[in-house]
Amino acid sequence: MVFCSRIVKPFVTSFSSASNPLLKVGSTFRKPKTFNHPDLVNYAEVTGDYNPLHFDSDFAKGKGFEDRLVHGMLVASLFPCILASHFPGAVYVSQRLQFKLPVYIGDEVVAEVKALNLRESKKRYLAKFSTKCFRDGSLLVIDGEALVMLPTLEIREGPVRSC
């Protein structure tokens, strides 16, 4: 099963329109995504997470939710997708996540990654990013921070694989 299969134009904001923009504090990248049932099936096949909250509407409603939930870690997978798309060779060092609200099948979420701090380290760059996902335009569903080792501060533009 493949999660990333389409070529799309990246969502990037907050940097100059130079031909080779560089990452700077405040640079922000966004990626919208609507998760569907096949996404959940693919994720469950890879992880083994077949929790009935994700696959049984009656079970999820019986536990106080509106309907079936999208796996929180599947939603959070948008963060490394965004970073790897713009910084090939990026290596995750750490990720902190707080799951604030549920995401339901069919909800559009917008993942946002914002550079908070940059420093050079052994001919690479250590970058701290704010990582957030929003539902319904402004509802914060995931809040966190990532620490990522980047090979360069140059932002890759152009077609990238979709998540």
C-alpha positions as CSV (number, residue, x, y, z in Angstrom):
1,M,0.0,0.0,0.0
2,V,1.3,3.5,-0.8
3,F,0.4,6.6,1.1
4,C,2.0,9.1,-1.2
5,S,1.1,8.7,-4.8
6,R,0.2,12.1,-6.4
7,I,2.4,14.9,-7.5
8,V,1.2,18.3,-6.2
9,K,2.5,21.8,-5.8
10,P,3.7,22.5,-2.2
11,F,2.0,25.0,0.0
12,V,4.7,27.4,1.2
13,T,4.4,30.9,2.7
14,S,6.4,33.5,4.6
15,F,9.6,33.7,2.5
16,S,10.9,35.9,-0.3
17,S,10.2,35.0,-3.9
18,A,13.9,34.6,-4.6
19,S,14.7,31.8,-7.1
20,N,16.3,29.7,-4.2
21,P,14.5,30.8,-1.0
22,L,16.2,29.9,2.3
23,L,14.5,28.7,5.4
24,K,14.3,31.4,8.1
25,V,12.6,31.8,11.4
26,G,9.0,32.3,10.7
27,S,8.9,30.4,7.4
28,T,5.7,28.5,7.3
29,F,4.5,25.5,5.2
30,R,0.9,24.3,5.0
31,K,-0.6,21.1,3.6
32,P,-4.3,20.4,3.4
33,K,-5.5,16.8,3.5
34,T,-8.9,15.0,3.8
35,F,-8.6,11.5,5.1
36,N,-10.9,8.7,3.8
37,H,-11.6,5.1,4.7
38,P,-8.9,3.6,2.4
39,D,-6.3,5.9,4.2
40,L,-7.3,4.3,7.5
41,V,-7.2,0.8,6.0
42,N,-3.7,1.4,4.6
43,Y,-2.5,2.8,7.9
44,A,-3.9,-0.1,9.9
45,E,-2.3,-2.6,7.5
46,V,1.1,-1.0,8.1
47,T,0.8,-0.4,11.9
48,G,-1.6,-3.2,13.0
49,D,-3.8,-0.5,14.7
50,Y,-7.3,-1.8,14.1
51,N,-8.9,-0.1,17.1
52,P,-12.6,-0.2,16.5
53,L,-12.8,3.6,17.1
54,H,-11.4,3.8,13.5
55,F,-13.5,1.2,11.8
56,D,-16.9,0.8,13.7
57,S,-19.2,3.8,13.7
58,D,-21.5,2.4,16.4
59,F,-18.5,1.6,18.7
60,A,-17.1,5.2,18.2
61,K,-20.5,6.8,18.9
62,G,-20.9,4.6,22.0
63,K,-17.6,6.0,23.3
64,G,-18.9,9.6,22.9
65,F,-17.5,10.5,19.4
66,E,-19.5,11.8,16.5
67,D,-18.3,9.0,14.2
68,R,-15.1,7.0,13.3
69,L,-11.8,8.7,14.1
70,V,-8.8,9.1,11.9
71,H,-5.7,7.7,13.6
72,G,-4.0,10.6,15.4
73,M,-0.6,9.4,14.2
74,L,-1.8,9.3,10.6
75,V,-2.8,12.9,10.9
76,A,0.5,13.7,12.5
77,S,2.3,12.0,9.5
78,L,1.6,15.2,7.5
79,F,4.5,16.9,9.4
80,P,7.4,14.7,8.2
81,C,5.7,14.7,4.7
82,I,5.9,18.5,4.6
83,L,9.5,18.6,5.9
84,A,10.8,15.9,3.6
85,S,9.1,17.4,0.6
86,H,10.9,20.7,1.1
87,F,14.1,19.5,2.6
88,P,15.2,16.1,1.0
89,G,17.5,14.3,3.3
90,A,15.9,15.9,6.5
91,V,16.3,13.6,9.5
92,Y,13.8,13.8,12.4
93,V,15.4,14.1,15.8
94,S,12.3,14.4,17.9
95,Q,8.6,15.2,17.8
96,R,6.3,16.2,20.6
97,L,2.6,15.9,20.0
98,Q,-0.6,16.8,21.9
99,F,-3.8,15.5,20.4
100,K,-6.4,18.2,21.3
101,L,-9.5,17.2,19.3
102,P,-10.6,14.3,17.1
103,V,-10.4,14.2,13.4
104,Y,-13.2,12.3,11.6
105,I,-13.2,10.6,8.2
106,G,-14.0,13.3,5.6
107,D,-12.7,16.2,7.7
108,E,-10.3,18.5,5.9
109,V,-7.3,19.2,8.1
110,V,-4.5,21.7,7.4
111,A,-1.1,20.8,8.7
112,E,1.2,23.7,9.5
113,V,4.9,23.6,10.1
114,K,6.6,26.9,11.2
115,A,10.3,27.4,11.8
116,L,11.0,28.6,15.3
117,N,14.7,28.3,15.7
118,L,17.7,27.5,13.4
119,R,21.3,26.8,14.2
120,E,24.3,25.3,12.4
121,S,25.6,22.0,13.7
122,K,28.4,20.0,12.0
123,K,27.8,21.4,8.5
124,R,24.1,20.8,8.8
125,Y,21.3,22.8,10.4
126,L,19.3,21.9,13.5
127,A,15.8,23.4,13.0
128,K,13.0,23.6,15.6
129,F,9.5,23.7,14.1
130,S,6.1,24.4,15.6
131,T,3.8,21.6,14.3
132,K,0.0,22.1,14.2
133,C,-3.1,20.7,12.5
134,F,-6.3,22.5,12.2
135,R,-9.9,21.3,11.4
136,D,-12.8,23.4,10.2
137,G,-10.4,26.3,9.5
138,S,-9.4,27.2,13.0
139,L,-9.9,24.3,15.5
140,L,-6.5,23.1,16.7
141,V,-6.5,19.3,16.7
142,I,-2.8,18.6,17.1
143,D,-0.2,20.9,18.7
144,G,3.5,20.1,18.9
145,E,7.1,20.7,18.1
146,A,9.7,18.9,16.0
147,L,13.4,19.0,16.0
148,V,14.9,18.2,12.6
149,M,18.4,18.0,11.1
150,L,18.5,19.6,7.7
151,P,21.2,19.2,5.1
152,T,20.6,22.7,3.8
153,L,18.4,25.8,4.5
154,E,17.5,25.9,0.8
155,I,13.8,25.3,0.3
156,R,13.0,22.9,-2.5
157,E,10.2,24.1,-4.6
158,G,8.3,22.5,-7.5
159,P,6.4,19.2,-7.7
160,V,6.5,17.1,-4.5
161,R,4.8,13.8,-3.7
162,S,1.5,14.1,-1.9
163,C,0.9,12.5,1.5
